[in-house]
Amino acid sequence: MGKLMALILLGAGLALVGERFLTLRERMNAYREVESVESQNCHLIEGIENGSEDIDILPSGLAFISNGLKYPGMPDLAPDEPGRIFLMDLNEQNPRVQELNIGDGFDKASFNPHGMSTFIDKDQTVYLYVVNHPHMDSTVEIFKFEEQQRSLVYLKTIKHELLKRARMNASREVKSVELPNCKLIKGIETGAEDLEILPNGLAFISSGLRYPGVKSFEPDKPGKILLMDLNKEDPTVLELKMTGSNFDASSFNPHGISTFTDEDNTVYLLVVSHPDVKSTVELFKFQEEEKSLLHLKTIKHELLPNLNDLVAVGREHFYATNDHYFVDQYMRSWELYLGLAWSNVVYYSPDDVRVVASGFDFANGISMSPDRKYVYIAELLAHKIHVYEKHANWTLTPLKSLDCDTLVDNISVDPVTGDLWVGCHPNGMKIFSYDPENPPGSEPSEEHQLKDEREFRVNISPT
């Protein structure tokens, strides 16, 4: 039986890889046949027979040409030679190329030029900006063009973390920042997955998530919902008792949460749970006097296979994110590794369940503007917050995407200002390598504040 299952998984994996390969070929126009066309005035320029990566032409007719790019996965015509910048005068009847000499102070041996651009100063000084990949890094080199000497004077190398993009930001180093009014709350030393604050200052906290591939602080204990009163000067947490004849508290594994307040001010708490690595939404009624949660219903649906977070729009109505397409853990790993942007957002009601947005690379947190007109979706591995307009029929229309340059997780919205407070992971690989024996601070986190001005000015505050 074990061998059969292994063969089935292997076959499924190979089928997926094959499908992705065919999709890649389509994206690359690999099936297109191109007929050779002889252009009348086209001829080979001696000296750059192995081609060029980019060209930038000055108003004077002088052209800069970058040559010798060594790019991962691409065959290189001169693998042992550094890149070069050529100059060609297009005013000549039979233009030729001349290699520009690069002055001292620059590591010419590792020069690997990609794209480039020019800037002409007020005094007609020409500056050349060149994207460079020394040792597979990414930099921008700034040169001053000396026309008389036919040379480039090296001025500066520009490096910045925003000029190096990766889905997991695995190479990012994070500096610890001590916030003046930040302190550890006793009772949730192991952290929380999600937080939902009521208008009266009471906050629900989900704790104890056991997520596949991520270390758990208390793997043998069920999850819990905590309550904290933010009106108090020194708030403490209280574990809410969960009641209900059809609710299995022993398998409770809470993830994202959301609240809905009815017309009679009854508060309902909707919780994503993963009992036995499945996905459900548990509906509770909050009993404030008893400090308890009455379980009302468990919601399951085939379009809700990999739930992460949700935002309630009614007692049993919500938008929810699926962070993966596949349910099988082996296939989920391939989905992550291959960068398949197949996760989605689903609208759920008892009478209508449908996908309303898709194409996400790990859809994560989801929330809504105070006026209930806009839905915000965090795309973890694309480092983006997406803004969607919500319509009366519950469909969503994309409006804009906000680049946050960090792995975006849960979203909280200020009910007064409309600002977005986003919990983030500046280095995603730390999620898998933190120390459960040293919970506080062992995995760096970040908090972003996005100002709701419809232009969404971004303020970054690392924590």
Steps between C-alpha positions, in 0.01 A plus 500: 500500500787736587678433170176556308446832675859602425451415132176697491668803656798468267268481201306802618822692556633413155166595345512836676858565389405405145199729504711787633761434230237517227359818652848652506549410133175677415604810695834498316330460157705181462273363227532804276687451173667813363589546135830665419465845343788675324498870588644715222723725709595253774860386537716342768703740712847364558605476863162408647434177313382342827225760535411759762258519792397866485559816298456867589530771234592861576344791307842547337475158337752328726375161620603311814477120474522256794663168416596177673207435734524171686149408613402189702372221276606673179792386279786750500700577186804615699469344848858579607499865398353792697230717350572814302345828390540591134457833325370535144459821297180464298586811301766306311411335170657173613485516881744298705515422870768602743537354849492773762778491754375500860720693742657389826301427815258261331517118508500435126563126547149448644322741264180333377291775332125469446267795432626857480387859465653846455444835668624834362568776753440872447866543403459223237694249708386148412454242775454131426306278742561127460323211671776262605497144641842447661513154655125462425421805715308806376648849497476820298832646383524873423759620249589839354554491123822667380431550129844627401680212672234246398490372858276460803594643839365283782309709757287279724344159565139501620366212711170476685278225636216623277718426199516132598166324492424149623174335602622397845745792560726226638820708491356800683655589835268676744616737769322483834306814588391571857159667503442720808147378584537136398489226762442127520145399600500210744298202388580527129879473511477257210336764284171522316392430145232763462341787690155656471403811697139598574393868507470479881870412535466125560746300292472136392832320448546161333790301642651155456500458122667181380592559134664236276874556468514763774617423853235510770552628853251255651445221244308278741250762615190628317472862397304760691332838471615766745328823602679822592349830613702779339324761713706393802833664575671162541290259292512128569360209304223262591439169325141480377312183583349336190168319538275311262395139469635455145835672545822300544728727703781242502561541125458879496780653291414871450641710218341825374201653683236765434199643684154605393269708721127453439234772514422403860874536584553126523864426417584196288855371467596309185819294532699315235600166653707208376381189686705201383667725235164576339336841456177613663340822619366482854217739585470613864274736692691715747346498848664798667358453849610137516827574317432204275436400139192298406570285197218527245619340180789345306527613137668279238507530123706363210595856401647555849777236503799703625363783709727763649296807594150641460302820535138474609229690312211328680434239764567219249633710213869567444790536260782252564850440366633161392879517531561193281331327207595144591389327819762223500809610694740362239325689221480814715879490531534481122251784464713717725830393343383558142348837583153405379272798558186288527353602835175696515230685691153351544169661590286277722135517601261212576348539152793618290866393498739614226855608423511880471875559454788273400860488381669564836839375612380396848189707580521579870331770709174661391308796639256773403483880508279663768246608236483135380573608141849356463660163573872475577687178419857419608704300248777362720765391249443783253546752783184686401172629641224494240205739514168377357170680465206305644173504307140441608504149347815419705731495199839671529673729251877562532596865547869510590789309654735634767859375504613455862844337445431250778294184551157637589282300739195616698326833444322712761310815405464803726121557523545879531780592258475201267876443530623147440726339760672201342696232683798396289796260480812688381683168457264216411754224559508589870144369524640149455809537716396685816569350841190373686709500819545876466161621377507880538702665229640180347329574169532861382180679413402829350197722513402720208254788520329584171330839509152489350520799269404300190860559393609280792815667623711234672661545842724219622551427868707186575429321826 
